[in-house]
Amino acid sequence: MATMTEQNALVATVKSWPERTKTFYNDVRTEMRKVTAPSWKEVRATTTVVVITVFIFALYFAVIDFVIQHGVTYLFNAFKVH
């Protein structure tokens, strides 16, 4: 059984939900007013950076994959039991 103090604390918490919810949504509204959408020029620039970065990483991982694949193949062939 919960003590009277615990019950009062629970009731106070439940009663504070509407006010806390209202405060939260007011804070969200205030912060959303500060948000600005990027310009078309900024979108193109960041998209270009992302595409170039993806290709650089793809090339890097392709080279690493090639090196590891041939290294493992060489090791298997070098230690092959006849």
Residue pairs with C-beta under 8 A, 6 or more apart in sequence:
2 10
38 46
